[in-house]
């Protein structure tokens, strides 16, 4: 936190918002601001030293990337005003988006970022969300719900009925309805018609991609590192695909190898990553590939997840099965080997969202 003087916030908030503010180090003097003589009041007055700034405050129980984009849209409609989000909990992606667009944030996990002329408060929290009794959890976009999100992204102009999403994503009607309802509440889909004619239309694919990439988790991922003799990574990928095709094993290539095929921005591909169906043991897949499991010096990474979510909407190119580009973006994003940089380039140059 920069600024030697404590930051004083005078505001009229509900109890939870006051508690969140008071828990942030350096923010002091939180109190109720009386009504102004004309019957109106600012949402909050932030005082530091001899300076006072008026801000507009939004309070949310939970803030995701989608929430952040909604607030940024709202901020554009109040030109010249400062916007501050106070939330029970926020995701890392939400905080990064808000910070990039100049929106302050304080949450119940101990995170805070507030930047005003002459003031910078930045605190990294390490807490856990406080559960809110009686509040049903939203349909998080992971697992089968994440497959539904990919279905929408892959066909962004379609008008979706619940049954359409059921059939395309191979999920239950209940889950399809929950996902669409969640996205409607997040402002990511628009509703048209009523009753049997009711359909949803995706109105912001880029923000849906942000939300899915933020919430998706591949739980219980099995990995096997191996080495297979090959003259170059490009040939290794071809050999792997040919061997798995001959054996009838479902798979999808991913990572830097596929990114290099999609765009020329990836120049080094030291390891070929492959998602393998959960119907085959990874040791058996390695034997099929004539690859030797090794702890170090590997050029092949075999992975699988129960339910085969990474194989959803895989596509064939030149006789090789590879993950769809949205799944590729996610896989790159979670890869510690320069993956975030490669994911951003893929999104800009190939996906275009």
N, C-alpha and C positions, 0 to 999 in steps of 0.2 A: 504494500500500500504506500502510495506517495502522498505527501502533504502531512505536515507535522501536527497540525491542529485537528482535534476530533471533528467529525462531521455530525451536524445536528439536523435531524429531519423532523419537522412539525407537520403532522398530517392527521386526517380523520380516516382511520382504517378499522376494519373488523379485527377481532382479537388475534386471529391467526397471523394476519399481516404484521401487526405490531410485534408479536413474538418473534417472527422471522427477522425483522429489522433489528430488534434488540439483541439477537444472538450473533450479529456480525461484528467482529472486532473493529473498533474505530468509529462505529456509528452510534452516536449517543444522543440523549435528550429527545427521544421519540415521544411525542405527546400529541394530544388532540388540538387541532387548529380551530379556533372559534370562527363562526360565520362572519363574513365581512358585512359592513353596514348595509349593502344593497341586497343582502340575502344570499349572495353567492360566495363560493370559496374556491381557491385553487385545490387541486388534489393533494399537493404537498409543496412545502417550502423547504429547500435544502440550504442550510447555512454552513459556511466554512470561512473562518476569519471574518473579514468585513464584507463578504459577498453572500448574496442570497439568490438562488435560482428557483423559479417555479417550474414544476414538472407535472405531467399528466401520468397517472398511475393506473396500471392494469394489474388485477390480482387473479392468479390462476392456481388451482390445486396442483396441476401437473402441466409441464410445458415440454413439448417435443419440437422437432424441426418444423413440423407443420404449424404448430402454435406460433413459432417464431416468425414464420413467413406471414401469418395472419396479422401479427402485430406490426410488422414492417409495412404491410399494406395500409393498416390503420394509421400509422405514423405519417404516411404521405398525404393523408386527408387533414392533418393538423399542422400545416406548414409553420415553421418557426418555433414549435413547441418541443420540449424535451419529453421523451417517453421513458418510463421506468416500469419494468415488470417485477412484481413481487410474486413468487411462486412457492408452493410447498416443496416441490422438487423440479429440477430441470435436467435435461440430458446434455451431454457434452456438445453434441451437434447444435442443439438449440442455443446454447450459450455462445458458441463460435459464430453462428449466423447473426445473432443479436449484436455481438461485439463488432462484427464487420460493418454493420449498418448503423452504428451509433446509438443503439437502444440499451439503456442500463438494465441490469438484472441483479436481483438479490433473491436467494432461495433458502429454504429450510435445511439444505444440506451443508450450509456454510459457505456457499459460493457467492461472490459479489463482484460485479464490474460496473463501475459508474464513472463516466468521464464527462467532465464539464470544464469550461474555461478556467484554468488554474487549479483543477482538481482531478486526481486519478485515484480511485479506490479499486484495487484488484485483490481478491482473496480466493484461494483455491480451497474448497471444502473437501472433507473426506468422510462425511456422514452417510447415513442411509435414510431413505424416505420414511417419513412417519406415516403409517397406514391410516387412512381415513375410514372410520367405521361406517358401514352401511353403503359405501360407494362401490358399485360393481366395477371390476377392472375392464378397461377397453379391450377390443380385439387387437392385440398386438400383432404386428405384421411379421411374424416369424412362423416357421414350419409351414403348415398348409395354408395359413392366412397369408404368408409371404408368397406362396405360389399364386394365390389369387391376385395379389398386388402385381406380380409379374405379368399375369394374363392381361390385366388392364393396361399395363405399360406397353405390351407388345401389340395391342390393338387400340390405340388411344382415341380414335374417332368413332368407335363403335358405341351404339346405344345399348346398354347392358340391362337385361332383365336378371332377376335373381337366378332363374333357371339357366340362363346363358352362362353365368359364372360357375354354377354347379357343374355343368357339363364340360366347360373348357378347362377348369382348374381341378376337376375330379375331387370336389369337396362336398360336404353336406350342405343342404339348403339353409340350415341354421347358421352355419359358419359364414356362408356367402352373404346372408342378410346382415350379420353382425359386422362383417368387413365393410360392406357398402354403407351401413349406418354410421360406422366410425368415420369413414372418409367423407361422408356428407357433413358430419359434425365438424370435421377439420377444414371444411371449405375446399376439398379437393375434387369432389364430384358434384354435379348439378342434377337435380331431379326434374323429370318432365313427365306429365301425365299423372293419372291416378288409377287405383284399382289394378285390373289386369293389364292396363296399358302403361303402367308405371315403369319408367326406365331411368337409368343413371348414365350420365355422360362425364367422362374424365375432363376436367377443365384446367388442370395444371400438372402435367406429367413430371416435370422437373421436381416439383415439391413432393410428389408421391415417391419418386426415386430417393429423395433425401430421407423421407420418413422410413421407407422400407430398409434402406441401407443402414439406417440408425438402429432399427429395432430387430432386424433379423439376427438370429444366432443359430449356428450349426452345433447342436448339442451332441455330446458323445461322439465326436469325430474320431474315427480310427485312422491312423497314419502309418505308413511303412516307407522308409527310405531305402532305395536300392540303387545298384549300379548295373547298367547294361552297356556293353561295348557298342559304340557307334562313332562314325567319323566326325559327326557334328550334331548339335542339338536339333537342327532342322531335320536331319535324317532320322534321329532318334524318335521324334514325334511321329514321323511317317511309319517307322518300323513298329512302334507301339500300337498305333491305330490298326495297321494291317494284321498284327497278331491277335488283337482282341476281336477284330471283325471275324477272322477265321474261326476263333473259338466260340463265337456267338455270345460274348460277354458284353453287356451293356456298359457304356462308359461315356465320358465327356472330357475332352482335354480342356484345360483352363490355364489361367495365370499368364506369365510373360510370354510363353510360347504362342498362345492364341492371340495375345495382344500384338505380337510381332507380325502375325499373319493378317491382322485387321488393319494395321497402320504402321508406318515405318518409324515410329518414334521410339520403339524398343530396340536397342541394338545388342544387348547382351542377354542371352537366355541360358544361364548355367544349369537350370533344372527344368525338366518337363513335368508339369503337374497334371494328374489325371484323377478325376472322380470315377470310382468303380462301383457298380451296383452292389447293394448289401446282400445280394443272393450268392456272392462268391467271397470266400475268405481271401484277404489280401495276400497271404502267403501263397495261395493257389494261383492268384492272378500274377504274382511275381514269377512263379515257375512257368506259367503260360508264356510270359514275356522273356524267358531265359535270362532273368535279372537276378542278381545276387543281393539279398538284404544286407545293408551295411549301416554302421552307425555314423560314419564320417565319409566324406568324399563321394557322396551320392550325386547322380545326375537324373534321378527319377524319384518322384514323390507320388505314391499311391494313397488315395484317401477315400473314405466312404462314411456315410451317415445313414442311420436307420431311417427307412422310408424313402431314400433316394431323392430328397428334395433338390439337390444340386443338378440332377439330371432333367428336371422339369423344363420342357420347351427347348431341349437341346436341338441342335440343327446340324445337318450334314453339309460339309464343304470339301470337295475334292476327295470324297471317299473317307473323310475323317469326321467323327462326331465331336462337336465342341459345344460348350455351354453357350446359352444365348448371351447377347451383349450386356444385358442388365446384370445377369449373374456374373459375367466376367468382370464388370465394374466392381461388384461386391467382393469377389475373390481377390482382385488386385488391391482393393482398399484395405483388406485385412491382412495382406501379406507384408511382413516386416522388411522384406528385401526391396526397398524403393517402391513398394506397391502403391502407396498413397499418391506419389508423383505420377506413376503410370496410370492410375485410375483417373486422375484429373485430366490427363491428356486424352485418354480414351473417351471420356465424357465430352470433352470439348471437340475433338476431331472426328469422332465416329458417332457417338450417341446424339450429340447436339442438343442436350437439355441443360 
